[in-house]
Amino acid sequence: MQRSVSSAKNVYRNLLHYQKPPTAATVTWQQPPCDVFINHRGIDTKKNVAGLLYGHLKRLKLRPFLDNKNMKPGDKLFDKINTAISGCKVGVAVFSPQYCKSYFCLLELVRIMEAKKKVIPIFCDVKPSELIVKDHWRSPKHELDRFQSALDEAKFTVGLTFDSSNGDWPEFLMTATEAIIENLIEVEEEEQQKILVQLN
């Protein structure tokens, strides 16, 4: 039986605030800068899918990362993004018609995949088969290969599809949120198991 968003959120919060026994003094426990890193092409999705999903997760007291929401003047762009990716538990890749034209979207995706993060693809107004890396930037072949490899891995991960012109927005946000929370719970449980193994 699938958890409701409310009950899954409570389970995740309990896991997030799990306190290790005093004997775990050697294990550093720090909350990541974000729970969920939202990788997206702003021109397509910042004002709809990515922006709405970010707002919905914030209302649930989770910690999503969306570039224009989490950065301020003076922040070092790549440092902030790299820290968010390395610290996040789940990546959400919002694929859209213009996604593959963005060098930075693909670079973020590569970093998420190479960091072995759990990834939830959302195919918004685009089919997986339409996502192809083309060299718009005169990049070296090895870099294009990394982009395509990360893209292929994401395309063959079970995700969500959404038609922004005809789709049911509340239903989509609920479904996406449930998927994110379920994955957060899985990642948190795996991390706690690793800690317990280290302590024994």
Kinemage of the C-alpha trace (Angstrom):
@kinemage 1
@onewidth
@group {chain A} dominant
@subgroup {mainchain}
@vectorlist {calphas} color= white
{ca met a 1} P 0.000 0.000 0.000
{ca gln a 2} L 1.449 3.345 -1.016
{ca arg a 3} L 2.173 5.865 1.743
{ca ser a 4} L 0.313 9.159 1.674
{ca val a 5} L 2.465 12.285 1.304
{ca ser a 6} L 1.668 13.237 4.892
{ca ser a 7} L 2.653 9.907 6.461
{ca ala a 8} L 5.709 9.514 4.220
{ca lys a 9} L 6.776 13.050 5.143
{ca asn a 10} L 6.528 12.180 8.852
{ca val a 11} L 8.543 8.996 8.369
{ca tyr a 12} L 11.196 10.972 6.494
{ca arg a 13} L 11.332 13.660 9.165
{ca asn a 14} L 11.814 11.000 11.855
{ca leu a 15} L 14.634 9.436 9.861
{ca leu a 16} L 16.187 12.827 9.173
{ca his a 17} L 16.293 13.667 12.869
{ca tyr a 18} L 17.449 10.190 13.871
{ca gln a 19} L 19.932 10.515 16.726
{ca lys a 20} L 22.846 8.096 16.825
{ca pro a 21} L 23.968 6.643 20.153
{ca pro a 22} L 26.768 8.422 22.041
{ca thr a 23} L 29.253 5.737 20.923
{ca ala a 24} L 28.971 7.219 17.425
{ca ala a 25} L 31.037 10.244 18.445
{ca thr a 26} L 33.505 9.513 15.676
{ca val a 27} L 30.799 9.765 13.019
{ca thr a 28} L 30.080 13.340 11.924
{ca trp a 29} L 26.383 14.020 11.474
{ca gln a 30} L 25.596 17.085 9.411
{ca gln a 31} L 22.437 17.920 7.585
{ca pro a 32} L 23.044 18.387 3.872
{ca pro a 33} L 22.471 21.823 2.314
{ca cys a 34} L 19.499 20.269 0.547
{ca asp a 35} L 17.497 17.056 0.387
{ca val a 36} L 16.536 17.373 -3.268
{ca phe a 37} L 18.534 18.934 -6.098
{ca ile a 38} L 16.274 20.069 -8.978
{ca asn a 39} L 18.145 19.954 -12.288
{ca his a 40} L 16.181 21.783 -14.987
{ca arg a 41} L 16.313 24.134 -17.972
{ca gly a 42} L 15.038 27.433 -16.671
{ca ile a 43} L 13.707 28.702 -19.993
{ca asp a 44} L 11.273 25.757 -20.108
{ca thr a 45} L 10.404 24.890 -16.529
{ca lys a 46} L 11.495 27.469 -13.935
{ca lys a 47} L 8.074 29.137 -13.876
{ca asn a 48} L 6.075 25.927 -13.996
{ca val a 49} L 7.239 22.364 -13.210
{ca ala a 50} L 10.531 23.113 -11.432
{ca gly a 51} L 9.282 26.237 -9.666
{ca leu a 52} L 6.008 24.683 -8.505
{ca leu a 53} L 7.730 21.515 -7.344
{ca tyr a 54} L 10.277 23.556 -5.389
{ca gly a 55} L 7.500 25.547 -3.692
{ca his a 56} L 5.526 22.404 -2.888
{ca leu a 57} L 8.539 20.689 -1.302
{ca lys a 58} L 9.339 23.827 0.730
{ca arg a 59} L 5.788 23.888 2.082
{ca leu a 60} L 6.333 20.309 3.256
{ca lys a 61} L 9.420 21.525 5.193
{ca leu a 62} L 11.842 19.658 2.961
{ca arg a 63} L 15.020 21.280 1.629
{ca pro a 64} L 14.940 21.470 -2.183
{ca phe a 65} L 17.628 23.270 -4.184
{ca leu a 66} L 16.686 25.389 -7.185
{ca asp a 67} L 19.399 27.712 -8.489
{ca asn a 68} L 17.485 30.998 -8.492
{ca lys a 69} L 15.904 30.251 -5.089
{ca asn a 70} L 18.975 29.098 -3.179
{ca met a 71} L 21.692 31.419 -4.450
{ca lys a 72} L 22.307 35.061 -3.687
{ca pro a 73} L 24.549 37.759 -5.163
{ca gly a 74} L 28.151 37.001 -4.240
{ca asp a 75} L 27.779 33.211 -4.229
{ca lys a 76} L 30.235 31.292 -6.375
{ca leu a 77} L 27.982 29.580 -8.900
{ca phe a 78} L 29.821 26.297 -9.388
{ca asp a 79} L 30.857 25.961 -5.748
{ca lys a 80} L 27.269 26.386 -4.589
{ca ile a 81} L 25.874 23.954 -7.162
{ca asn a 82} L 28.598 21.362 -6.562
{ca thr a 83} L 28.040 21.541 -2.806
{ca ala a 84} L 24.301 21.106 -3.282
{ca ile a 85} L 24.766 18.121 -5.593
{ca ser a 86} L 27.313 16.394 -3.361
{ca gly a 87} L 25.152 16.967 -0.273
{ca cys a 88} L 21.734 16.119 -1.689
{ca lys a 89} L 20.062 12.771 -1.208
{ca val a 90} L 17.905 12.743 -4.354
{ca gly a 91} L 18.247 14.433 -7.719
{ca val a 92} L 15.232 15.393 -9.812
{ca ala a 93} L 16.061 15.833 -13.500
{ca val a 94} L 13.315 17.819 -15.220
{ca phe a 95} L 13.749 17.111 -18.925
{ca ser a 96} L 12.125 19.533 -21.347
{ca pro a 97} L 12.312 20.403 -25.072
{ca gln a 98} L 15.276 22.813 -24.667
{ca tyr a 99} L 17.097 20.818 -21.972
{ca cys a 100} L 19.818 19.308 -24.179
{ca lys a 101} L 20.755 22.715 -25.578
{ca ser a 102} L 22.048 23.748 -22.157
{ca tyr a 103} L 25.674 22.921 -21.412
{ca phe a 104} L 25.100 23.640 -17.724
{ca cys a 105} L 22.039 21.374 -17.419
{ca leu a 106} L 24.033 18.502 -18.865
{ca leu a 107} L 27.043 19.283 -16.682
{ca glu a 108} L 24.840 19.196 -13.569
{ca leu a 109} L 23.314 15.911 -14.726
{ca val a 110} L 26.789 14.409 -15.208
{ca arg a 111} L 27.768 15.451 -11.685
{ca ile a 112} L 24.567 14.002 -10.218
{ca met a 113} L 25.052 10.696 -12.037
{ca glu a 114} L 28.768 10.444 -11.306
{ca ala a 115} L 28.038 11.125 -7.615
{ca lys a 116} L 25.743 8.047 -7.750
{ca lys a 117} L 22.741 9.977 -6.478
{ca lys a 118} L 19.259 8.533 -6.648
{ca val a 119} L 17.617 10.267 -9.627
{ca ile a 120} L 13.971 10.779 -10.528
{ca pro a 121} L 13.539 11.842 -14.162
{ca ile a 122} L 10.543 13.977 -15.092
{ca phe a 123} L 9.856 14.124 -18.823
{ca cys a 124} L 7.939 17.364 -19.305
{ca asp a 125} L 6.615 17.935 -22.830
{ca val a 126} L 9.351 15.707 -24.236
{ca lys a 127} L 9.834 11.991 -24.926
{ca pro a 128} L 12.994 10.236 -23.720
{ca ser a 129} L 13.842 9.359 -27.336
{ca glu a 130} L 13.914 13.083 -28.190
{ca leu a 131} L 16.685 13.800 -25.693
{ca ile a 132} L 19.927 13.735 -27.679
{ca val a 133} L 23.209 15.511 -27.019
{ca lys a 134} L 24.321 17.692 -29.920
{ca asp a 135} L 27.494 19.745 -29.881
{ca his a 136} L 26.208 23.316 -29.618
{ca trp a 137} L 29.344 24.420 -27.742
{ca arg a 138} L 32.292 22.919 -29.686
{ca ser a 139} L 33.101 20.681 -26.754
{ca pro a 140} L 35.713 17.907 -26.813
{ca lys a 141} L 34.390 14.450 -27.696
{ca his a 142} L 35.104 12.998 -24.249
{ca glu a 143} L 32.883 15.672 -22.665
{ca leu a 144} L 30.052 15.024 -25.111
{ca asp a 145} L 30.386 11.307 -24.342
{ca arg a 146} L 30.040 12.044 -20.603
{ca phe a 147} L 26.932 14.119 -21.300
{ca gln a 148} L 25.374 11.392 -23.444
{ca ser a 149} L 26.243 8.664 -20.941
{ca ala a 150} L 24.583 10.568 -18.071
{ca leu a 151} L 21.589 11.359 -20.261
{ca asp a 152} L 21.224 7.714 -21.311
{ca glu a 153} L 21.375 6.569 -17.691
{ca ala a 154} L 18.644 9.038 -16.737
{ca lys a 155} L 16.499 8.165 -19.770
{ca phe a 156} L 16.529 4.508 -18.741
{ca thr a 157} L 15.539 5.231 -15.158
{ca val a 158} L 11.844 4.919 -14.337
{ca gly a 159} L 10.430 8.409 -14.088
{ca leu a 160} L 7.351 10.548 -14.549
{ca thr a 161} L 5.897 12.085 -17.691
{ca phe a 162} L 3.861 15.255 -17.822
{ca asp a 163} L 2.124 17.290 -20.515
{ca ser a 164} L 2.121 20.863 -19.207
{ca ser a 165} L -0.652 21.996 -21.564
{ca asn a 166} L -3.178 19.251 -20.729
{ca gly a 167} L -1.920 17.658 -17.528
{ca asp a 168} L -3.517 17.760 -14.102
{ca trp a 169} L -1.130 19.997 -12.115
{ca pro a 170} L -2.282 19.088 -8.566
{ca glu a 171} L -2.155 15.383 -9.398
{ca phe a 172} L 1.298 15.751 -10.940
{ca leu a 173} L 2.669 17.627 -7.906
{ca met a 174} L 1.229 14.982 -5.578
{ca thr a 175} L 2.677 12.099 -7.622
{ca ala a 176} L 6.096 13.747 -7.967
{ca thr a 177} L 6.200 14.581 -4.254
{ca glu a 178} L 5.285 11.024 -3.273
{ca ala a 179} L 8.058 9.670 -5.509
{ca ile a 180} L 10.592 12.104 -4.051
{ca ile a 181} L 9.675 11.336 -0.445
{ca glu a 182} L 9.717 7.579 -1.049
{ca asn a 183} L 13.217 7.889 -2.509
{ca leu a 184} L 14.367 10.134 0.342
{ca ile a 185} L 13.187 7.498 2.814
{ca glu a 186} L 15.036 4.748 0.933
{ca val a 187} L 18.277 6.750 0.821
{ca glu a 188} L 18.009 7.690 4.500
{ca glu a 189} L 17.397 4.065 5.507
{ca glu a 190} L 20.406 2.927 3.450
{ca glu a 191} L 22.610 5.577 5.090
{ca gln a 192} L 21.480 4.569 8.568
{ca gln a 193} L 22.224 0.926 7.799
{ca lys a 194} L 25.759 1.877 6.745
{ca ile a 195} L 26.241 3.831 9.991
{ca leu a 196} L 25.021 0.894 12.077
{ca val a 197} L 27.418 -1.434 10.253
{ca gln a 198} L 30.304 0.965 10.980
{ca leu a 199} L 29.383 1.029 14.673
{ca asn a 200} L 29.265 -2.770 15.031
